């Protein structure tokens, strides 16, 4: 009995305040047959309501961020870190900047807005930053810090809205250096929802903080000044553009219905007026016959309706209407621990207003935090017109559909005969061969997984003195149909090809099937390029690793929802997983290395013991935190992957190490696409390190040396 067969694909574009609420609902509710994909340019979404507090150091980056990869993991969705560049509504297809196109059955666009600078001529020499998208401002904050540090302290915030005032207040609190800040806009505090008392208070606070106001329209920005449409120039060496909202070019170029300002027009169900399988929310949309100001508050409110309507749409129920509020609560951070409250005719400036703001903001952001090992009970829903799935054939009957396979093969070559085997010409009578199978990590981009799978298998060929020449692949995709089957097949294969092409490796044959557990099996064939043997290490040889260790326990921690790991930490893990060892191996070979091994599922201890035993030697290690991908030793102490215990039991008796050694567990941690362990003659130390560093950005990690055989095989110093 197959529990789930993916038949419809929901694609979410952007990790905005509305789409994250859809994912949160999917964490606690499941629509059988639905496959969900989130496309976002960043691993985290920045909550705009807390950004001013982050700027003036009341909150950390982690406190204001929503971890999108982790949210997808808990929601059962796939995360694709990329940017949409084109939409073809006729074919229900999205073109991406870096990856293959993705099709959708239902689409939700929540990309936010960008600062509108169409009418401003910006010279290349000028220092300027856009306030929208807010994540861009946060990303550029260190650059702004450096500009201020260099005494460039004449700042103009272009845009006269309340957001400009809150940003100005935050900057004054952030820097010890005296700043000359000017708020400049065509309209100063023109928001209809601000009452006069609040406007007067904002102006008074700005004056007290020596923030100037100027009414005018900027037409150009240079290195030293701004020019207004009346010809007046204002001295300025840093410009922050908080101008009116605009949408991205791919949306402007789309055939989605738009209003007179170019925003996507939606009905009260938040569906495009001319494409009823596309939801649009947040700053990118405008509700038909109901103009409202763009704001994070509006996006949050729309998200509450969007998450319900997506479920209702997919299950064939009547949608509910979004009722835009005429007014909403403003809470504007001013002085330290003070905020200004505006609601209809009410206006208060007090500490309690700040406490209220913090409570509201944290209450929202905490919805997207996950307690460690949280096990959420999911309520099940059925897709509209869902199929009653009784049983799927296994064995050969579980193959991917022929149409999907032929379509993909046509994209990569002209051979559509689907031959079951291939003739491979080898220059040598001896070939190297290895086989590996890896199961897909939940929520990971299948392209990245294909890349990682190839590199993981490639390590076996490299460490044996070879180079990959051909491969056979067997791909297991989830039980699925249409767009979803195509998505997995293409992304797995393109990830593999991205690395195989670098080796000029022939993909000679393949098999594809549908399964409960998605994964990739690779058989790699290689030709011998250099002499390599595990028994050729010599006493005194130095032991190096090509890159750090830790993928096993770090992934275990991440997917157990540990708060000790952030989205930045996960990005670092993925970067390590996608880092190949070819150049490291070539550096070692050029330095006379004939002994190396890859560190994989059995961990560092097992693979080092193999070399020591074959070479009749022992080893002495001196290890510190530079051996780790993540230097937080508490993570190493607390978390273990499933293979850790077996690795410990099989090798612990051969190792002498203090029970209190803080890095003891790294010896037994299983690695996916781990480093290559290389034995380098001590006279070649400088040559190897220089060659390695010239080829790669990082340095090889020296962890010890081989010594005369003793009672134990591995000795680890304190």
QUINOR-V583558 format. One record per residue. RES is the residue in three letters. NEAR is the number of other C-alpha atoms within 10 Angstrom. D_LAST is the distance of its C-alpha to the last C-alpha in Angstrom with 2 decimals. Layout:
[[RES/NEAR/D_LAST] [RES/NEAR/D_LAST]]
This chain:
[[UNK/8/53.95] [UNK/12/52.30] [UNK/11/51.08] [UNK/16/51.18] [UNK/22/52.96] [UNK/19/52.51] [UNK/20/55.99] [UNK/22/55.77] [UNK/22/53.38] [UNK/21/52.81] [UNK/23/51.32] [UNK/27/50.11] [UNK/23/50.04] [UNK/25/47.96] [UNK/26/45.63] [UNK/26/48.14] [UNK/29/48.90] [UNK/28/51.32] [UNK/28/49.49] [UNK/26/46.35] [UNK/22/48.65] [UNK/22/49.86] [UNK/26/46.33] [UNK/18/45.66] [UNK/17/48.84] [UNK/22/47.67] [UNK/22/44.51] [UNK/15/46.82] [UNK/17/49.76] [UNK/18/50.12] [UNK/19/53.06] [UNK/17/53.27] [UNK/22/53.79] [UNK/22/52.40] [UNK/22/49.76] [UNK/24/48.40] [UNK/23/46.90] [UNK/26/45.72] [UNK/23/45.90] [UNK/23/44.26] [UNK/15/43.08] [UNK/20/39.97] [UNK/22/37.36] [UNK/21/38.28] [UNK/21/41.61] [UNK/24/42.09] [UNK/19/44.21] [UNK/22/46.84] [UNK/23/47.68] [UNK/22/44.31] [UNK/25/43.94] [UNK/23/45.68] [UNK/23/43.34] [UNK/19/40.36] [UNK/22/41.93] [UNK/19/42.26] [UNK/13/38.72] [UNK/15/39.77] [UNK/15/37.97] [UNK/14/34.86] [UNK/15/35.20] [UNK/16/33.84] [UNK/17/36.50] [UNK/22/39.36] [UNK/22/38.31] [UNK/26/39.21] [UNK/23/36.75] [UNK/24/39.27] [UNK/28/37.06] [UNK/27/35.98] [UNK/25/39.59] [UNK/24/40.75] [UNK/20/38.26] [UNK/23/39.60] [UNK/22/43.15] [UNK/19/42.96] [UNK/26/43.76] [UNK/22/42.58] [UNK/24/41.28] [UNK/24/42.38] [UNK/19/41.06] [UNK/18/44.13] [UNK/18/47.41] [UNK/22/50.90] [UNK/16/53.36] [UNK/18/56.49] [UNK/21/58.09] [UNK/12/60.86] [UNK/16/62.39] [UNK/8/64.93] [UNK/9/62.28] [UNK/16/59.85] [UNK/17/57.22] [UNK/21/54.58] [UNK/17/53.57] [UNK/18/49.98] [UNK/12/48.66] [UNK/11/45.91] [UNK/17/46.36] [UNK/14/49.31] [UNK/17/52.03] [UNK/22/51.89] [UNK/23/54.92] [UNK/23/55.61] [UNK/17/58.04] [UNK/19/57.37] [UNK/25/55.85] [UNK/25/54.60] [UNK/23/54.27] [UNK/25/52.38] [UNK/28/51.24] [UNK/27/52.23] [UNK/20/53.96] [UNK/22/53.43] [UNK/21/54.90] [UNK/16/58.40] [UNK/18/58.79] [UNK/9/61.66] [UNK/10/64.08] [UNK/15/61.70] [UNK/14/61.36] [UNK/17/57.78] [UNK/12/57.27] [UNK/10/54.14] [UNK/10/53.31] [UNK/17/53.26] [UNK/21/50.21] [UNK/21/50.69] [UNK/19/48.90] [UNK/21/50.30] [UNK/22/49.81] [UNK/22/50.50] [UNK/17/48.69] [UNK/20/46.61] [UNK/19/43.36] [UNK/14/44.28] [UNK/19/44.59] [UNK/20/41.18] [UNK/10/39.65] [UNK/13/41.40] [UNK/14/40.56] [UNK/11/37.93] [UNK/14/40.63] [UNK/20/43.05] [UNK/13/40.59] [UNK/11/40.39] [UNK/15/44.18] [UNK/20/44.61] [UNK/13/42.05] [UNK/9/44.22] [UNK/12/47.13] [UNK/18/48.85] [UNK/18/49.88] [UNK/19/53.32] [UNK/23/52.73] [UNK/28/55.44] [UNK/27/54.94] [UNK/25/57.60] [UNK/26/58.99] [UNK/24/60.73] [UNK/20/59.51] [UNK/19/57.67] [UNK/18/54.36] [UNK/25/54.79] [UNK/26/55.22] [UNK/21/52.13] [UNK/23/50.12] [UNK/25/51.62] [UNK/25/50.74] [UNK/22/47.12] [UNK/17/46.85] [UNK/21/48.31] [UNK/17/45.69] [UNK/17/42.80] [UNK/14/43.44] [UNK/10/43.82] [UNK/12/45.93] [UNK/12/49.65] [UNK/19/50.83] [UNK/17/54.30] [UNK/24/54.51] [UNK/24/57.69] [UNK/24/58.44] [UNK/24/61.00] [UNK/22/62.86] [UNK/16/66.28] [UNK/14/66.30] [UNK/20/64.49] [UNK/22/63.42] [UNK/13/65.79] [UNK/13/64.23] [UNK/11/67.09] [UNK/18/65.02] [UNK/22/64.27] [UNK/15/66.84] [UNK/15/68.28] [UNK/13/66.57] [UNK/22/63.15] [UNK/18/64.14] [UNK/12/65.34] [UNK/15/62.13] [UNK/21/59.95] [UNK/17/62.05] [UNK/13/61.90] [UNK/16/58.08] [UNK/21/57.85] [UNK/12/60.25] [UNK/10/58.29] [UNK/18/55.13] [UNK/15/57.17] [UNK/21/57.04] [UNK/15/60.20] [UNK/19/62.22] [UNK/16/64.35] [UNK/14/66.58] [UNK/19/66.89] [UNK/19/65.94] [UNK/24/63.46] [UNK/17/64.64] [UNK/17/62.12] [UNK/25/58.76] [UNK/20/58.01] [UNK/17/55.26] [UNK/16/57.00] [UNK/19/59.35] [UNK/26/60.81] [UNK/19/64.39] [UNK/17/66.47] [UNK/11/69.46] [UNK/10/71.82] [UNK/10/70.49] [UNK/11/68.59] [UNK/15/65.23] [UNK/17/62.31] [UNK/16/59.56] [UNK/23/56.21] [UNK/22/52.93] [UNK/26/51.16] [UNK/23/52.96] [UNK/23/51.77] [UNK/22/54.09] [UNK/28/54.72] [UNK/23/58.01] [UNK/16/59.66] [UNK/20/58.06] [UNK/20/58.50] [UNK/20/57.33] [UNK/16/55.60] [UNK/10/57.77] [UNK/13/57.34] [UNK/20/58.79] [UNK/17/61.55] [UNK/12/62.47] [UNK/14/62.54] [UNK/15/65.74] [UNK/18/64.66] [UNK/15/67.37] [UNK/20/66.80] [UNK/15/68.42] [UNK/7/70.05] [UNK/10/66.73] [UNK/16/64.97] [UNK/23/62.90] [UNK/28/62.87] [UNK/24/65.59] [UNK/26/64.83] [UNK/20/67.02] [UNK/19/66.37] [UNK/22/64.24] [UNK/29/61.94] [UNK/23/63.07] [UNK/25/64.22] [UNK/19/67.99] [UNK/14/68.50] [UNK/15/65.52] [UNK/15/65.24] [UNK/18/61.94] [UNK/23/60.08] [UNK/24/58.87] [UNK/29/58.18] [UNK/31/56.78] [UNK/26/55.55] [UNK/24/56.57] [UNK/24/57.56] [UNK/28/60.47] [UNK/25/63.69] [UNK/24/65.65] [UNK/16/69.19] [UNK/11/71.76] [UNK/10/69.19] [UNK/10/67.55] [UNK/15/64.61] [UNK/13/62.16] [UNK/17/58.77] [UNK/15/56.01] [UNK/18/52.75] [UNK/16/54.68] [UNK/19/57.13] [UNK/22/54.41] [UNK/20/52.79] [UNK/18/56.23] [UNK/24/57.03] [UNK/24/53.78] [UNK/17/55.01] [UNK/22/58.10] [UNK/28/56.44] [UNK/19/54.07] [UNK/15/57.10] [UNK/23/59.36] [UNK/23/56.95] [UNK/21/56.83] [UNK/17/60.59] [UNK/16/61.28] [UNK/20/59.20] [UNK/16/60.76] [UNK/13/64.29] [UNK/12/64.95] [UNK/10/66.78] [UNK/17/64.68] [UNK/14/64.57] [UNK/14/65.52] [UNK/18/63.47] [UNK/13/65.39] [UNK/15/64.27] [UNK/9/64.32] [UNK/10/66.59] [UNK/13/64.31] [UNK/14/60.76] [UNK/13/58.57] [UNK/19/57.07] [UNK/23/54.16] [UNK/24/53.38] [UNK/26/50.49] [UNK/26/51.91] [UNK/19/50.46] [UNK/14/47.13] [UNK/15/47.36] [UNK/18/50.95] [UNK/24/52.66] [UNK/22/56.24] [UNK/22/57.78] [UNK/24/60.74] [UNK/16/62.64] [UNK/13/66.32] [UNK/11/67.97] [UNK/13/65.07] [UNK/18/62.92] [UNK/16/60.35] [UNK/20/57.77] [UNK/14/55.41] [UNK/15/51.93] [UNK/15/52.77] [UNK/20/53.45] [UNK/22/49.90] [UNK/14/48.57] [UNK/14/50.87] [UNK/22/49.64] [UNK/21/45.96] [UNK/11/46.87] [UNK/13/48.85] [UNK/16/46.27] [UNK/15/43.31] [UNK/11/45.48] [UNK/15/46.07] [UNK/18/42.57] [UNK/12/41.07] [UNK/12/43.28] [UNK/19/40.95] [UNK/18/37.67] [UNK/18/36.44] [UNK/11/34.80] [UNK/14/31.75] [UNK/12/33.00] [UNK/11/36.53] [UNK/12/39.06] [UNK/12/42.37] [UNK/10/45.59] [UNK/14/47.78] [UNK/11/51.54] [UNK/10/53.20] [UNK/16/55.95] [UNK/16/58.08] [UNK/18/58.93] [UNK/14/62.61] [UNK/9/64.35] [UNK/13/61.21] [UNK/11/61.61] [UNK/6/61.53] [UNK/11/58.88] [UNK/8/59.54] [UNK/9/57.56] [UNK/14/56.04] [UNK/11/56.33] [UNK/11/53.19] [UNK/9/52.98] [UNK/10/54.82] [UNK/11/56.66] [UNK/15/53.61] [UNK/19/53.70] [UNK/24/53.61] [UNK/17/57.19] [UNK/11/58.81] [UNK/11/59.95] [UNK/17/56.45] [UNK/19/55.27] [UNK/14/58.26] [UNK/13/57.94] [UNK/17/54.36] [UNK/16/55.17] [UNK/11/58.13] [UNK/10/55.85] [UNK/10/53.71] [UNK/8/56.39] [UNK/8/59.99] [UNK/11/59.38] [UNK/12/60.28] [UNK/8/61.23] [UNK/12/58.07] [UNK/10/57.68] [UNK/9/55.42] [UNK/10/54.06] [UNK/11/53.89] [UNK/7/54.38] [UNK/11/51.38] [UNK/8/51.90] [UNK/13/49.03] [UNK/9/48.88] [UNK/10/47.05] [UNK/7/48.03] [UNK/10/44.44] [UNK/16/42.76] [UNK/18/39.33] [UNK/18/39.38] [UNK/15/36.97] [UNK/15/37.57] [UNK/16/35.59] [UNK/16/36.60] [UNK/17/35.08] [UNK/13/36.51] [UNK/19/37.29] [UNK/15/35.01] [UNK/18/37.27] [UNK/22/38.85] [UNK/19/37.35] [UNK/22/39.83] [UNK/28/40.99] [UNK/24/41.17] [UNK/20/37.47] [UNK/25/36.84] [UNK/29/39.04] [UNK/24/37.12] [UNK/24/33.72] [UNK/28/35.22] [UNK/27/36.42] [UNK/23/33.17] [UNK/28/31.26] [UNK/25/33.78] [UNK/30/34.00] [UNK/26/30.37] [UNK/26/31.46] [UNK/24/34.25] [UNK/27/32.25] [UNK/23/29.45] [UNK/24/32.27] [UNK/24/33.79] [UNK/22/36.49] [UNK/25/38.01] [UNK/25/39.59] [UNK/22/43.39] [UNK/22/44.63] [UNK/21/43.68] [UNK/18/45.23] [UNK/22/44.42] [UNK/16/45.10] [UNK/24/44.95] [UNK/25/45.19] [UNK/26/46.56] [UNK/21/47.29] [UNK/24/50.76] [UNK/23/52.64] [UNK/19/55.76] [UNK/15/57.04] [UNK/20/54.80] [UNK/26/51.67] [UNK/21/51.81] [UNK/21/52.44] [UNK/21/49.58] [UNK/20/46.93] [UNK/23/48.34] [UNK/25/48.65] [UNK/22/45.30] [UNK/24/43.35] [UNK/19/45.29] [UNK/21/45.16] [UNK/21/41.37] [UNK/25/41.21] [UNK/21/43.85] [UNK/15/42.10] [UNK/20/39.42] [UNK/21/41.65] [UNK/11/44.10] [UNK/9/41.51] [UNK/15/41.20] [UNK/13/44.99] [UNK/18/44.31] [UNK/18/47.39] [UNK/17/47.40] [UNK/16/49.53] [UNK/17/50.02] [UNK/17/49.02] [UNK/14/49.58] [UNK/19/49.50] [UNK/21/49.90] [UNK/26/49.70] [UNK/20/47.22] [UNK/13/45.69] [UNK/12/42.25] [UNK/19/42.23] [UNK/22/40.12] [UNK/23/40.17] [UNK/20/40.18] [UNK/23/39.94] [UNK/19/40.84] [UNK/25/39.99] [UNK/23/41.61] [UNK/25/40.41] [UNK/22/41.53] [UNK/19/39.39] [UNK/13/38.78] [UNK/17/36.31] [UNK/14/34.99] [UNK/19/31.92] [UNK/18/30.50] [UNK/20/27.33] [UNK/17/27.88] [UNK/18/27.95] [UNK/26/24.31] [UNK/19/23.98] [UNK/18/21.48] [UNK/17/19.88] [UNK/22/20.64] [UNK/24/18.30] [UNK/25/17.26] [UNK/21/18.37] [UNK/25/19.17] [UNK/25/22.49] [UNK/22/21.65] [UNK/18/19.19] [UNK/29/18.67] [UNK/26/19.72] [UNK/24/23.47] [UNK/26/23.46] [UNK/25/21.99] [UNK/24/23.42] [UNK/19/26.88] [UNK/16/26.65] [UNK/22/25.94] [UNK/23/28.70] [UNK/17/31.29] [UNK/18/30.59] [UNK/21/31.73] [UNK/19/28.55] [UNK/13/29.39] [UNK/12/25.84] [UNK/18/26.94] [UNK/21/29.85] [UNK/20/32.25] [UNK/14/30.46] [UNK/15/27.23] [UNK/19/29.33] [UNK/14/30.90] [UNK/14/27.55] [UNK/21/26.77] [UNK/17/30.23] [UNK/11/29.86] [UNK/21/26.78] [UNK/22/28.71] [UNK/22/31.64] [UNK/17/29.74] [UNK/23/30.72] [UNK/22/28.95] [UNK/18/32.08] [UNK/14/31.58] [UNK/26/27.95] [UNK/22/29.18] [UNK/18/32.07] [UNK/24/29.80] [UNK/27/27.80] [UNK/21/31.11] [UNK/16/32.55] [UNK/20/29.70] [UNK/17/30.43] [UNK/25/27.95] [UNK/23/29.34] [UNK/26/26.37] [UNK/31/25.20] [UNK/26/24.97] [UNK/28/25.07] [UNK/26/22.52] [UNK/24/24.87] [UNK/19/25.52] [UNK/20/23.35] [UNK/27/20.13] [UNK/25/17.52] [UNK/22/16.59] [UNK/22/20.30] [UNK/20/21.35] [UNK/23/18.72] [UNK/20/19.61] [UNK/15/23.23] [UNK/24/22.80] [UNK/24/20.86] [UNK/14/23.54] [UNK/13/26.37] [UNK/19/25.24] [UNK/18/24.40] [UNK/21/20.86] [UNK/24/17.23] [UNK/26/14.45] [UNK/19/11.05] [UNK/18/9.27] [UNK/12/7.22] [UNK/20/8.21] [UNK/13/9.18] [UNK/13/12.44] [UNK/14/14.71] [UNK/18/14.43] [UNK/18/16.37] [UNK/17/20.12] [UNK/20/19.81] [UNK/13/17.09] [UNK/12/17.97] [UNK/13/15.08] [UNK/11/17.72] [UNK/18/19.55] [UNK/22/16.79] [UNK/14/16.47] [UNK/10/20.26] [UNK/19/21.86] [UNK/21/22.06] [UNK/17/24.64] [UNK/13/27.02] [UNK/17/25.47] [UNK/21/21.97] [UNK/13/22.92] [UNK/12/24.55] [UNK/20/21.68] [UNK/18/19.32] [UNK/10/21.97] [UNK/13/22.66] [UNK/19/19.25] [UNK/15/16.89] [UNK/11/18.20] [UNK/16/17.15] [UNK/18/13.42] [UNK/15/10.80] [UNK/16/7.99] [UNK/13/7.38] [UNK/8/10.45] [UNK/8/9.17] [UNK/13/6.66] [UNK/16/9.13] [UNK/21/9.70] [UNK/16/10.28] [UNK/19/13.99] [UNK/23/14.30] [UNK/22/14.15] [UNK/28/17.42] [UNK/30/19.16] [UNK/28/22.60] [UNK/24/23.63] [UNK/23/27.15] [UNK/26/27.78] [UNK/30/24.11] [UNK/28/22.88] [UNK/27/23.72] [UNK/28/21.05] [UNK/27/22.38] [UNK/27/22.02] [UNK/28/23.11] [UNK/20/24.22] [UNK/15/22.43] [UNK/12/25.92] [UNK/16/26.54] [UNK/14/23.48] [UNK/11/25.63] [UNK/15/28.50] [UNK/23/26.52] [UNK/19/24.79] [UNK/14/28.18] [UNK/18/30.08] [UNK/23/27.74] [UNK/14/27.85] [UNK/12/31.62] [UNK/13/32.14] [UNK/13/29.86] [UNK/7/29.01] [UNK/11/25.25] [UNK/17/22.92] [UNK/22/21.14] [UNK/18/17.41] [UNK/21/15.55] [UNK/18/12.59] [UNK/21/12.48] [UNK/21/15.13] [UNK/24/17.24] [UNK/21/17.34] [UNK/14/19.90] [UNK/16/20.26] [UNK/12/18.54] [UNK/10/18.61] [UNK/14/16.19] [UNK/25/16.52] [UNK/26/13.11] [UNK/20/9.86] [UNK/18/6.67] [UNK/13/3.79] [UNK/13/0.00]]
